[in-house]
């Protein structure tokens, strides 16, 4: 990489996620003795100027001299020219399964690192299948799922394991989101909805991708962690627990597979759940899931979902951007409950015949999950790639965040920036 490149470039800076990244890049690029240069990229110079002006006024800083790169995401040549002007691209342009691949290819060709916040398994696993070796040969890191999907859960499991004195067999995660005060209106941006709709519509593609990406099945490790499919309750969280259909589970499974295949570490079995407050909300989620599953099988159904997100999400999604007050008063929390055995591991032992004798409870928490904590995670991930690549695996490649950042200071950096990782308890299991 040439010395005259910018360190960081935010692609899609005029979008809702991109513009919320700007204050964190501005702050963190100069924090703790760093002196990283950065800029913004998009199709319209006028819109980029407007975003820099409005964001600068909001945070009390003149951003008018921030470098701008004009690029057309539909032109590979334009993307390649953009990628050559920076050391890492923070890609905020989704849906990634339609717009992500050309950016990744351009970055690899230019020798430029790439991070994004995709929660789309087809895109992420296709990039790992097709581009891992290319990225490795160029010394480039391509890391998706660097937002709420899936740093809290994926790095949360890594954090739990680092603090567990013994053999950690399984972890169950429980995601909660809530708001302070009485803020009406939609909480989810339509871009997130569109990505979810397209991802579900093309879900069958995953089977073929995974057969090629993982031709060899992992061995069985006992005892097996069972998934609870029906709504249930637990003393660990307050509310009804339902299976979480997001990208966290496949992302964590990719990390654990990598750690097993490349580092000979016993993989941790994982299950993911979502917590809601009432049985009425459980019914709404079940009904919404059924509607999504049926409609995404038909082109006309997909169009209905994309054109009328408010109707089919029961008001949780809107084409209008959520208000700043609403998103600033929202929180997320991932509770992680792990079980295993105290004492040193027995090398090569896949099957334990003794019951669990130890548990650990951890928690990852942050404000504004969609655009605050997500942007913090994304920007911190980019900075760690730039500053700690010597602690990352294989000198390049396509990775999930847990595998990429296991040995870095990313968790510490996140804790310094209000995305907290804590151990709540570690105790023996009494029989």
Secondary structure, 3 states (H helix, E strand, C coil): CCCCCEEEEEECCCCHHHHHHHHHHHHHCCHHHCCCCEEEEECCHHHHHHHHHHHHHHHCCCCCCCEEEECCCCCHHHHHHHHCCEEEEEECCCCHHHHHHHHHHHHHHHCCEEEECCCCHHHHHHHHHHHHHHHHHHCCEEECCCECCEHHHHHHHHHHHHCCCEEEEEEEEEEEEEECCCCCCCCEEHHHHHHHHHHHHCCCHHHHHHHHHCCCCCCCCECCCCCCCCCECCCCCCCEEEECCCCHHHHHHHHHHHHHHHHCCCCCEEEEEEEECCHHHHHHHHHHHHHHHHHCCCHHHHHHHHHCHHHHCCCCEECCCCCHHHHHCEEEEEEEEEEEEECCCCCCCCECCCCCCEEEEEEEEEECHHHHHHHHHHHHHHHHHHHCHHHCHHHCEEECHHHHHCCCCHHHHHHCCCCEEEEEEEEECCC
